[in-house]
Amino acid sequence: MLSIVPCQRIRRTTEADRYRRLTPVLRDILHLHDLIASDSERQWQEMGGASGTGGKYGSLEMVESIKPGRPKFEFPFLEGVKSEKRFRRPALYPVLASFRQRDGELHRWSRRIGRDGRL
C-alpha cells in the first residue's frame, strides 16, 4: 500500500523579500558604494598598484574617467566629494557584496565599518 507523506510548504522568495533582507544595512550600502567608487584610486596607489610600484590607475578597464569638458563625478552619499575618476559598477558590486553576510533572513556587515569608511 502506498502511503502519502505530507509535503512541506515551499516558501518562494519574492523580489520584495530579497530587498527586505537588506534593510538593516541599506544606508551603509549607499555610503560604502560611493566610498569605494570615489576612493579606489587612493587605495590602488597606497597598495602600489598591480606591480607594487604604483601604476596608471586611470588606464584600468575597471576605472571610468570623465571626458574633457564634462563635470566631475559626484557621489551623493559622500557630502561634497567629486572626482575625475571612479570605480566602474561591474567591478564595484562584487567588492561591495564581499562586506555583507547573511544572518538568517537579514543581511549584516561581516566587518564593522565606520562612517569614515574604515574597517
C-alpha positions in Angstrom: 0.0 0.0 0.0 1.2 3.5 -0.9 1.5 6.0 2.0 1.2 9.7 1.4 3.7 11.8 3.2 2.6 15.5 3.8 4.7 17.8 1.7 6.4 20.7 3.4 5.3 24.0 2.1 8.0 25.5 -0.1 8.5 29.2 0.6 9.1 31.2 -2.6 11.4 34.2 -2.3 9.9 37.3 -3.9 11.8 40.3 -5.1 10.4 42.2 -2.1 11.8 39.6 0.3 15.2 40.0 -1.3 15.2 43.7 -0.8 13.7 43.5 2.7 16.7 41.4 3.8 19.0 44.4 3.0 17.0 46.8 5.2 19.4 46.7 8.2 22.4 47.7 6.0 20.8 49.8 3.2 22.1 53.2 4.3 25.5 51.8 4.9 25.4 50.2 1.4 24.8 53.5 -0.3 27.5 55.2 1.7 30.0 52.4 1.1 29.1 52.3 -2.6 30.2 55.9 -3.0 33.2 55.5 -0.8 34.6 52.6 -2.8 33.8 54.3 -6.1 35.4 57.6 -5.1 38.4 56.3 -3.0 39.6 53.4 -5.1 42.4 55.4 -6.8 43.9 56.3 -3.4 43.6 52.7 -2.2 45.2 51.5 -5.5 48.1 53.8 -5.2 48.6 53.1 -1.5 48.8 49.3 -2.3 51.3 50.0 -5.0 49.1 49.1 -8.0 49.3 45.9 -9.8 53.1 45.9 -10.0 53.7 47.2 -6.5 55.2 50.4 -7.7 52.1 52.4 -8.2 50.6 52.5 -11.6 48.3 54.0 -14.1 45.0 53.7 -12.3 43.1 55.7 -14.9 44.0 53.2 -17.7 42.5 50.2 -16.0 39.3 48.7 -17.5 37.6 48.9 -14.1 38.0 52.7 -14.0 35.8 55.3 -15.6 37.3 58.7 -16.3 35.4 61.9 -17.3 35.6 63.1 -20.8 37.0 66.6 -21.4 34.5 69.3 -20.8 32.2 67.1 -18.7 31.5 67.8 -15.0 33.3 65.7 -12.3 31.6 62.6 -11.0 29.5 63.3 -7.9 28.9 60.9 -5.0 25.6 61.9 -3.4 26.2 59.8 -0.2 29.5 61.5 0.5 28.9 65.1 1.0 30.8 67.4 -1.3 33.0 64.7 -2.8 33.7 64.9 -6.6 36.3 63.1 -8.7 37.5 62.9 -12.3 37.7 59.1 -12.0 35.5 56.4 -10.4 35.5 52.6 -10.0 33.0 51.1 -12.5 29.9 49.5 -11.2 30.6 46.0 -12.6 33.8 45.9 -10.6 32.4 47.7 -7.6 29.4 45.4 -6.9 31.5 42.3 -6.0 33.7 44.4 -3.7 30.6 45.8 -2.0 29.0 42.4 -1.7 32.1 41.0 0.0 31.3 43.2 3.0 27.9 41.7 3.7 27.0 38.5 5.5 23.6 36.8 5.6 22.3 36.4 9.1 19.1 34.3 8.9 16.6 36.2 6.9 18.5 39.5 7.1 21.9 40.8 5.9 24.5 42.4 8.2 28.1 43.5 7.8 30.8 40.9 8.0 33.1 43.6 9.4 32.5 46.8 11.3 32.5 49.8 9.0 32.9 53.3 10.4 31.3 56.3 8.9 34.7 57.3 7.6 34.8 54.1 5.7 37.5 52.5 7.8 37.2 48.8 8.7 
